[in-house]
Structure formats: structure tokens, C-alpha cells
Amino acid sequence: MADIIPEDDNPLDWTPPPSDDLPPPPPGLQIGAFSSLEVRVWCHQSKEVSLKISYERPYPGPPGLVLALTGLDLEFSSPHLAVSASDICSSSFTANVRSRQPYHSGSLSWLAIPPEDKDFQYGTVRAETKSVGEDRPSRTVIRPVQFQRNFSSPPKVILWLSEVELGQCIRISTQRIHTYGFSVRLETKDPAKTVNDAMVSWVAYPADMPGIFSGTASTEAQRPTTSPQLYNTGYIRFPEGVFKKTPRVMVALNYLDCGSKPNPRIRVQCSNVSIFGMTWEANAWCDTIVSGAGISYLAFGESGRFLSKGVDV
């Protein structure tokens, strides 16, 4: 006589345990960096350098891209540089560093935002050489920005320079941040100069978003502009408890005053990053006069939503 299998031991009713091979979460924010020196040496000047960059993980569609200047080495007779992205697709894009005349070197940071993301908004603002309603160039230009979607409360907004034409000084800042938009202020402090051609990249995100922190820093906190120096550094403290692990950081220029005679040269970066804070640097070389420099930064924790590529922090 056949054995009777108890109902609780019937293999037909067996359910396998949950598998550890679950599909990975969709890619979130990804960041990286590019320098023209990865393609050519500084002495082989050209007007444009480009490179195809692949994301660490592909997106379901083309992501939003934010690019910002982190370094430049230009001739004083043609102090213009711009960074941009082209051929944007779900797995890669082309990073471009361009100038109107041949330049020595330029570098950028980039941020990729998932196409389906509803928290982050981003864009660019151009400063025209003439103020609205004026027939002559101005030392100060203010450009309003309207969000595509209103935030529930005033968000955090970060500004970076993505194109500059240096007369002597360029500085960008935010004004009047509301749930529906904000204003970008571009200015120069030299009464003999004007706000020349400039492009600003911006990112906005909810002010109460966990695991992320942003802000600005400047050499003006360490010294006056009348005491220029090549090497500039400072320390930024993160609020307690924001990060459980060492965050990733995107940093780029928001202010630069390199004078008008020697070649403008600058490179900004961050180092010694921990859950408590980081060191930032804005360094030049040779005979460049750095009267002042400033950065904006975006720091975020590593999770399924935040990824990084090509960033040395």
C-alpha cells in the first residue's frame, strides 16, 4: 500500500523562497567629469575637444544633463569657454568643451537626471550682453526662471557657470526663490567692465529631500580680493546626520575674478570628503592672478537613487 504524504509535506504545494537575484532598481542620479587633457595635451591648442561618455548604468530613455565648468586655461586675448552636451541617448552622451579661439585646456562636471524623475528640475539661463530695456551693456543682469512644475515649498536651487567670457570678474547667485521660480543674478564688480556672454546651469530640488545637501563657498571667506593668491582652499561642514556614508560631490565654478592681463587659469575640486564635510580647492598656476573664486556644490549619499562615475573625491 502506497504511503500517504501528509498535506503539509506535499511537494506540489511547495513555494520556493524569495530569490536574491532581484532586478536592480532603475538608475538614479549619475555624475562624472571630463577634461580636454584626456584627449590632447595643453600645448596642442584647438577650438573644440569632445569625448563620448557612457553612463555607469543606462536609462530607459535620454536623461536630463547638467554640465558646469570646473577648470580653464585660456589666452588673455580670448578668454571664452563653454561646455555642452550633444548626442544625448539612454546610454551615453558627448561632452564638448568649446571656445571661439584655440585654448589650452578646459574641464567640466556633469550630472545626469533620470528621464522619469519628478523631484529634480534643471535648465540653463543665458546672460545677454544688454540688459532688458537698455541700449548699453550692464554690470548686472537679472534673468527670471519659471519652473515647469511648482514645488510644494520653495526648493533648493544650485547655480553653476557653463559658459564664460571673462572681462575681469563674473559672479552668479540666486534671488527670490519661490515655489514657481527664481531669478539668476549675474554681475561684475569692475565699473569699466560689463557682464559679457555667460551661460548658467541650474538644478532645483525639494528643500526637505533626505540624503542630499548643497551650498556655496568662496575665497572671500578667507581673504579680501585685494590679496590675490594662486592656491585657495577651505572646509565645508555637512549638517549632522545628513549622510550615513561618505557622499559623492559635484562641484563647479559660480564666481571667478582672474584679472584681465595674464592668462586666466583655474581648477576647482573637492577632497577629503567624509560624512562630516569636505575640503574644497580653487587653484591656479604660473602668473595668473586669482583675486577671487567661488564654487557651488551638490553632495548626496550613495543609494539606489544616487550613482557616480568618473569622479575622484
VOPAGU-2260 file (C-alpha; in pm, 1 decimal, decimal comma):
REM VOPAGU-2260
SITE   aa  ch    i         X         Y         Z
SITE  MET   A    0       0,0       0,0       0,0
SITE  ALA   A    1     131,7     340,5    -101,6
SITE  ASP   A    2     237,5     580,7     167,4
SITE  ILE   A    3      15,0     876,3     228,0
SITE  ILE   A    4     205,3    1206,1     213,6
SITE  PRO   A    5      81,9    1449,9     473,3
SITE  GLU   A    6     -72,1    1757,8     321,7
SITE  ASP   A    7     188,7    1984,8     483,1
SITE  ASP   A    8     473,8    1786,5     315,4
SITE  ASN   A    9     320,5    1770,2     -33,1
SITE  PRO   A   10     592,4    1892,3    -276,2
SITE  LEU   A   11     324,7    2015,5    -514,8
SITE  ASP   A   12     233,9    2282,4    -259,2
SITE  TRP   A   13     594,7    2385,9    -202,3
SITE  THR   A   14     674,5    2752,6    -260,5
SITE  PRO   A   15    1037,6    2843,5    -331,2
SITE  PRO   A   16    1196,1    3101,9    -103,0
SITE  PRO   A   17    1242,3    3454,1    -235,1
SITE  SER   A   18    1531,9    3482,8    -475,1
SITE  ASP   A   19    1828,3    3705,1    -401,2
SITE  ASP   A   20    1864,8    3771,0    -775,9
SITE  LEU   A   21    1613,5    4053,6    -783,1
SITE  PRO   A   22    1634,8    4301,1   -1069,8
SITE  PRO   A   23    1834,1    4611,7    -975,4
SITE  PRO   A   24    1643,6    4933,4    -912,5
SITE  PRO   A   25    1628,6    5176,0   -1205,5
SITE  PRO   A   26    1931,4    5405,5   -1232,5
SITE  GLY   A   27    1912,5    5733,1   -1045,2
SITE  LEU   A   28    2136,8    6036,8   -1047,4
SITE  GLN   A   29    2477,5    5977,5   -1202,8
SITE  ILE   A   30    2769,8    6219,5   -1202,5
SITE  GLY   A   31    3107,6    6239,6   -1368,8
SITE  ALA   A   32    3381,0    6464,0   -1501,5
SITE  PHE   A   33    3569,9    6533,5   -1822,5
SITE  SER   A   34    3881,0    6732,5   -1914,2
SITE  SER   A   35    4016,9    6823,3   -2255,3
SITE  LEU   A   36    4351,3    6693,4   -2124,1
SITE  GLU   A   37    4206,8    6342,0   -2153,6
SITE  VAL   A   38    4209,1    6390,7   -2531,5
SITE  ARG   A   39    4506,6    6616,8   -2601,8
SITE  VAL   A   40    4794,2    6788,5   -2419,4
SITE  TRP   A   41    4759,1    7152,9   -2320,5
SITE  CYS   A   42    5010,6    7285,7   -2572,9
SITE  HIS   A   43    4818,2    7142,3   -2870,3
SITE  GLN   A   44    4557,6    7415,6   -2874,4
SITE  SER   A   45    4225,0    7380,5   -3054,5
SITE  LYS   A   46    3882,5    7543,8   -3052,7
SITE  GLU   A   47    3693,5    7228,7   -2950,4
SITE  VAL   A   48    3751,2    6898,8   -2772,8
SITE  SER   A   49    3482,0    6630,1   -2747,1
SITE  LEU   A   50    3453,2    6282,5   -2599,4
SITE  LYS   A   51    3176,6    6021,9   -2584,0
SITE  ILE   A   52    3091,4    5937,0   -2222,3
SITE  SER   A   53    2894,0    5628,4   -2121,0
SITE  TYR   A   54    2677,6    5618,9   -1809,2
SITE  GLU   A   55    2759,9    5358,0   -1549,9
SITE  ARG   A   56    2406,8    5227,0   -1596,7
SITE  PRO   A   57    2185,4    5305,3   -1897,9
SITE  TYR   A   58    1849,9    5476,9   -1858,8
SITE  PRO   A   59    1519,4    5375,5   -2018,7
SITE  GLY   A   60    1540,0    5695,8   -2222,9
SITE  PRO   A   61    1761,3    6002,6   -2264,3
SITE  PRO   A   62    1824,2    6159,5   -1921,8
SITE  GLY   A   63    1843,7    6526,7   -1837,0
SITE  LEU   A   64    2201,0    6653,7   -1834,6
SITE  VAL   A   65    2352,9    6943,1   -1641,1
SITE  LEU   A   66    2708,1    7049,9   -1727,0
SITE  ALA   A   67    2928,6    7300,7   -1543,8
SITE  LEU   A   68    3280,2    7443,4   -1566,6
SITE  THR   A   69    3543,2    7315,7   -1324,7
SITE  GLY   A   70    3859,6    7444,4   -1489,6
SITE  LEU   A   71    4009,5    7653,4   -1769,3
SITE  ASP   A   72    4340,6    7763,8   -1916,6
SITE  LEU   A   73    4284,6    8036,8   -2175,9
SITE  GLU   A   74    4468,5    8308,8   -2364,7
SITE  PHE   A   75    4403,0    8651,3   -2213,4
SITE  SER   A   76    4322,3    8783,3   -2562,6
SITE  SER   A   77    4032,0    8537,5   -2598,8
SITE  PRO   A   78    3903,5    8442,0   -2251,6
SITE  HIS   A   79    3593,7    8248,5   -2365,5
SITE  LEU   A   80    3499,0    7888,5   -2284,9
SITE  ALA   A   81    3175,0    7688,9   -2297,0
SITE  VAL   A   82    3076,2    7331,8   -2207,4
SITE  SER   A   83    2780,9    7147,2   -2357,6
SITE  ALA   A   84    2636,5    6802,8   -2427,9
SITE  SER   A   85    2528,9    6654,2   -2760,5
SITE  ASP   A   86    2414,9    6316,5   -2896,0
SITE  ILE   A   87    2230,5    6250,0   -2569,3
SITE  CYS   A   88    2084,7    5899,0   -2557,2
SITE  SER   A   89    1990,0    5642,2   -2294,0
SITE  SER   A   90    2341,9    5500,0   -2257,1
SITE  SER   A   91    2580,3    5785,1   -2336,9
SITE  PHE   A   92    2634,9    6144,1   -2447,1
SITE  THR   A   93    2911,8    6353,4   -2599,7
SITE  ALA   A   94    3080,3    6612,7   -2377,7
SITE  ASN   A   95    3205,9    6923,4   -2560,2
SITE  VAL   A   96    3448,8    7192,8   -2444,4
SITE  ARG   A   97    3449,1    7480,1   -2694,3
SITE  SER   A   98    3597,5    7826,3   -2735,7
SITE  ARG   A   99    3584,9    8092,4   -3006,2
SITE  GLN   A  100    3962,3    8074,1   -3034,4
SITE  PRO   A  101    4211,3    7793,3   -2966,1
SITE  TYR   A  102    4253,3    7730,7   -2592,7
SITE  HIS   A  103    4491,0    7532,5   -2374,7
SITE  SER   A  104    4251,5    7327,7   -2160,6
SITE  GLY   A  105    3905,9    7313,2   -2007,5
SITE  SER   A  106    3720,9    7076,8   -1775,5
SITE  LEU   A  107    3366,0    7009,5   -1660,9
SITE  SER   A  108    3144,9    6816,2   -1421,6
SITE  TRP   A  109    2820,6    6657,9   -1534,8
SITE  LEU   A  110    2501,9    6541,0   -1367,5
SITE  ALA   A  111    2253,6    6301,5   -1530,2
SITE  ILE   A  112    1892,6    6309,0   -1407,2
SITE  PRO   A  113    1660,0    6013,9   -1484,4
SITE  PRO   A  114    1400,5    6098,2   -1750,3
SITE  GLU   A  115    1112,2    5994,4   -1522,5
SITE  ASP   A  116    1233,0    6186,7   -1215,8
SITE  LYS   A  117     973,6    6427,6   -1072,4
SITE  ASP   A  118    1176,3    6579,1    -786,9
SITE  PHE   A  119    1462,1    6746,2    -972,5
SITE  GLN   A  120    1419,9    7028,9   -1220,5
SITE  TYR   A  121    1702,1    7179,4   -1423,4
SITE  GLY   A  122    1786,8    7413,1   -1708,1
SITE  THR   A  123    2012,7    7687,9   -1839,3
SITE  VAL   A  124    1999,0    8067,4   -1841,4
SITE  ARG   A  125    2192,5    8290,9   -2077,7
SITE  ALA   A  126    2304,9    8642,0   -1991,3
SITE  GLU   A  127    2261,9    8871,6   -2286,2
SITE  THR   A  128    2521,5    9144,6   -2328,1
SITE  LYS   A  129    2248,5    9405,3   -2287,2
SITE  SER   A  130    2005,3    9445,0   -2002,1
SITE  VAL   A  131    1635,1    9432,0   -2071,2
SITE  GLY   A  132    1509,8    9776,5   -2172,0
SITE  GLU   A  133    1861,2    9922,0   -2205,6
SITE  ASP   A  134    2063,7   10017,2   -2512,7
SITE  ARG   A  135    2401,3    9957,4   -2349,0
SITE  PRO   A  136    2564,5    9664,1   -2168,6
SITE  SER   A  137    2523,4    9640,4   -1794,0
SITE  ARG   A  138    2736,6    9538,0   -1497,5
SITE  THR   A  139    2438,9    9344,3   -1356,9
SITE  VAL   A  140    2188,3    9122,5   -1537,6
SITE  ILE   A  141    1889,7    8952,7   -1371,3
SITE  ARG   A  142    1707,1    8672,2   -1550,8
SITE  PRO   A  143    1383,2    8516,9   -1419,2
SITE  VAL   A  144    1330,5    8139,6   -1436,1
SITE  GLN   A  145     994,2    7964,7   -1413,9
SITE  PHE   A  146     974,6    7600,6   -1305,8
SITE  GLN   A  147     790,0    7356,3   -1530,5
SITE  ARG   A  148     615,4    7222,8   -1219,3
SITE  ASN   A  149     551,1    7412,3    -897,4
SITE  PHE   A  150     718,1    7286,6    -581,1
SITE  SER   A  151     512,5    7245,2    -263,6
SITE  SER   A  152     752,1    7483,5     -85,1
SITE  PRO   A  153    1048,7    7693,7    -200,5
SITE  PRO   A  154    1316,3    7449,1    -320,8
SITE  LYS   A  155    1692,2    7446,6    -301,4
SITE  VAL   A  156    1849,3    7591,5    -617,5
SITE  ILE   A  157    2211,8    7544,2    -726,4
SITE  LEU   A  158    2383,1    7755,9    -993,4
SITE  TRP   A  159    2697,8    7678,9   -1192,7
SITE  LEU   A  160    2876,7    7855,7   -1476,3
SITE  SER   A  161    2868,6    7659,5   -1802,7
SITE  GLU   A  162    2994,4    7936,6   -2033,3
SITE  VAL   A  163    3210,2    8241,1   -1960,5
SITE  GLU   A  164    3366,4    8529,5   -2147,1
SITE  LEU   A  165    3587,9    8686,3   -1887,1
SITE  GLY   A  166    3627,9    9061,4   -1884,1
SITE  GLN   A  167    3764,3    9056,7   -1532,4
SITE  CYS   A  168    3506,0    8913,4   -1293,5
SITE  ILE   A  169    3185,6    8711,3   -1322,6
SITE  ARG   A  170    2963,2    8610,9   -1030,9
SITE  ILE   A  171    2626,6    8433,9   -1027,0
SITE  SER   A  172    2371,7    8398,7    -746,4
SITE  THR   A  173    2004,2    8324,7    -686,0
SITE  GLN   A  174    1736,7    8574,4    -588,2
SITE  ARG   A  175    1373,5    8545,6    -482,9
SITE  ILE   A  176    1332,2    8167,2    -474,9
SITE  HIS   A  177     960,6    8076,8    -479,7
SITE  THR   A  178     759,7    7761,5    -540,0
SITE  TYR   A  179     705,6    7867,2    -901,1
SITE  GLY   A  180    1050,2    8000,8    -993,9
SITE  PHE   A  181    1350,1    8215,5    -906,0
SITE  SER   A  182    1586,9    8474,2   -1054,6
SITE  VAL   A  183    1950,6    8445,4   -1158,7
SITE  ARG   A  184    2175,3    8743,1   -1089,2
SITE  LEU   A  185    2492,4    8781,7   -1299,4
SITE  GLU   A  186    2728,1    9060,3   -1211,1
SITE  THR   A  187    3077,3    9203,9   -1238,8
SITE  LYS   A  188    3229,5    9437,8    -984,0
SITE  ASP   A  189    3452,6    9631,3   -1223,6
SITE  PRO   A  190    3287,8    9960,3   -1329,9
SITE  ALA   A  191    3487,4    9955,4   -1653,0
SITE  LYS   A  192    3359,5    9609,7   -1749,4
SITE  THR   A  193    3021,3    9459,0   -1833,4
SITE  VAL   A  194    2854,8    9120,7   -1793,0
SITE  ASN   A  195    2969,0    8956,8   -2113,7
SITE  ASP   A  196    2838,9    8639,7   -2273,3
SITE  ALA   A  197    2770,2    8383,1   -1999,8
SITE  MET   A  198    2558,5    8072,0   -1951,3
SITE  VAL   A  199    2432,4    7942,4   -1617,9
SITE  SER   A  200    2324,8    7584,5   -1544,3
SITE  TRP   A  201    2082,1    7532,1   -1257,4
SITE  VAL   A  202    1928,4    7246,7   -1058,6
SITE  ALA   A  203    1634,4    7268,5    -816,3
SITE  TYR   A  204    1516,1    7000,2    -573,8
SITE  PRO   A  205    1281,1    6983,0    -271,5
SITE  ALA   A  206    1434,9    7151,4      32,1
SITE  ASP   A  207    1328,8    6863,1     259,5
SITE  MET   A  208    1475,5    6583,8      43,6
SITE  PRO   A  209    1679,6    6349,0     267,9
SITE  GLY   A  210    2037,0    6242,0     197,2
SITE  ILE   A  211    2135,2    6548,3      -3,1
SITE  PHE   A  212    2299,0    6880,1      75,8
SITE  SER   A  213    2412,3    7174,2    -136,3
SITE  GLY   A  214    2565,5    7517,7     -93,0
SITE  THR   A  215    2835,9    7761,6    -198,1
SITE  ALA   A  216    3183,0    7862,2     -83,7
SITE  SER   A  217    3418,0    8143,8    -181,1
SITE  THR   A  218    3769,3    8272,0    -127,0
SITE  GLU   A  219    3611,7    8587,2      16,7
SITE  ALA   A  220    3557,7    8394,6     340,7
SITE  GLN   A  221    3936,7    8351,5     372,0
SITE  ARG   A  222    4083,1    8673,3     228,8
SITE  PRO   A  223    3997,4    9000,8      52,4
SITE  THR   A  224    4012,5    9029,1    -326,0
SITE  THR   A  225    4297,6    9277,3    -287,2
SITE  SER   A  226    4523,2    8991,3    -171,8
SITE  PRO   A  227    4534,1    8753,9    -470,1
SITE  GLN   A  228    4698,9    8412,7    -442,9
SITE  LEU   A  229    4739,7    8102,0    -656,2
SITE  TYR   A  230    4626,3    7839,0    -404,7
SITE  ASN   A  231    4292,6    7870,3    -227,2
SITE  THR   A  232    4121,8    7621,9      -0,9
SITE  GLY   A  233    3851,1    7595,7     262,7
SITE  TYR   A  234    3648,4    7345,3     462,3
SITE  ILE   A  235    3273,1    7284,5     438,6
SITE  ARG   A  236    3084,1    7113,8     721,4
SITE  PHE   A  237    2781,3    6899,7     641,0
SITE  PRO   A  238    2485,2    6908,5     880,6
SITE  GLU   A  239    2495,9    6628,0    1135,5
SITE  GLY   A  240    2306,0    6315,7    1034,5
SITE  VAL   A  241    2251,5    6403,9     667,1
SITE  PHE   A  242    2487,1    6130,9     545,7
SITE  LYS   A  243    2534,4    5778,7     679,6
SITE  LYS   A  244    2818,1    5703,3     436,5
SITE  THR   A  245    3068,4    5919,7     253,4
SITE  PRO   A  246    2870,8    6118,7      -3,7
SITE  ARG   A  247    2951,5    6191,8    -364,9
SITE  VAL   A  248    3000,7    6554,8    -461,4
SITE  MET   A  249    2958,2    6757,2    -778,2
SITE  VAL   A  250    3145,3    7087,1    -759,6
SITE  ALA   A  251    3196,6    7362,7   -1019,3
SITE  LEU   A  252    3251,9    7737,1   -1055,6
SITE  ASN   A  253    2999,9    8008,0    -966,6
SITE  TYR   A  254    3241,4    8301,6    -934,1
SITE  LEU   A  255    3573,7    8392,1   -1090,1
SITE  ASP   A  256    3792,4    8701,0   -1078,6
SITE  CYS   A  257    4121,8    8640,9   -1259,3
SITE  GLY   A  258    4209,4    8990,4   -1372,8
SITE  SER   A  259    4239,3    9090,9   -1737,4
SITE  LYS   A  260    4609,1    9068,0   -1832,7
SITE  PRO   A  261    4773,6    8730,7   -1757,2
SITE  ASN   A  262    4615,3    8415,3   -1895,5
SITE  PRO   A  263    4314,8    8310,8   -1684,1
SITE  ARG   A  264    4376,9    7970,2   -1528,0
SITE  ILE   A  265    4175,5    7798,1   -1255,6
SITE  ARG   A  266    4082,1    7448,4   -1142,3
SITE  VAL   A  267    3829,5    7366,7    -869,3
SITE  GLN   A  268    3783,2    7034,9    -693,1
SITE  CYS   A  269    3696,6    6874,9    -360,1
SITE  SER   A  270    3891,2    6630,0    -145,0
SITE  ASN   A  271    3889,8    6465,1     198,7
SITE  VAL   A  272    3515,9    6402,3     169,3
SITE  SER   A  273    3351,2    6235,3     470,4
SITE  ILE   A  274    3009,9    6226,5     635,0
SITE  PHE   A  275    3117,6    6534,0     830,0
SITE  GLY   A  276    3234,0    6760,8     548,4
SITE  MET   A  277    3491,3    6817,6     275,4
SITE  THR   A  278    3782,6    7032,7     164,0
SITE  TRP   A  279    3740,1    7245,8    -146,4
SITE  GLU   A  280    4014,4    7393,9    -359,8
SITE  ALA   A  281    4034,9    7664,8    -627,7
SITE  ASN   A  282    4392,1    7668,3    -755,6
SITE  ALA   A  283    4573,9    7845,4   -1038,6
SITE  TRP   A  284    4930,0    7832,4   -1170,8
SITE  CYS   A  285    5202,6    8031,3   -1346,5
SITE  ASP   A  286    5139,6    8408,1   -1347,8
SITE  THR   A  287    4759,1    8400,3   -1318,4
SITE  ILE   A  288    4614,6    8647,6   -1071,5
SITE  VAL   A  289    4326,2    8493,1    -873,1
SITE  SER   A  290    4161,5    8781,7    -694,0
SITE  GLY   A  291    3863,5    8561,3    -608,7
SITE  ALA   A  292    3689,9    8234,2    -690,9
SITE  GLY   A  293    3378,8    8054,0    -572,0
SITE  ILE   A  294    3206,9    7717,3    -606,9
SITE  SER   A  295    2864,5    7563,8    -582,2
SITE  TYR   A  296    2841,3    7201,7    -469,5
SITE  LEU   A  297    2586,4    6921,3    -458,3
SITE  ALA   A  298    2657,9    6635,9    -215,8
SITE  PHE   A  299    2445,9    6323,2    -194,7
SITE  GLY   A  300    2463,4    5983,4     -32,1
SITE  GLU   A  301    2515,8    5661,9    -222,0
SITE  SER   A  302    2193,1    5467,7    -257,4
SITE  GLY   A  303    1988,1    5309,3    -532,3
SITE  ARG   A  304    1896,0    5656,3    -640,2
SITE  PHE   A  305    2241,4    5809,8    -649,1
SITE  LEU   A  306    2528,9    5676,2    -858,2
SITE  SER   A  307    2859,1    5825,0    -969,0
SITE  LYS   A  308    3112,1    5773,5   -1245,2
SITE  GLY   A  309    3450,0    5921,7   -1313,7
SITE  VAL   A  310    3455,3    6144,5   -1006,2
SITE  ASP   A  311    3757,3    6141,2    -780,2
SITE  VAL   A  312    3655,0    6264,4    -436,4
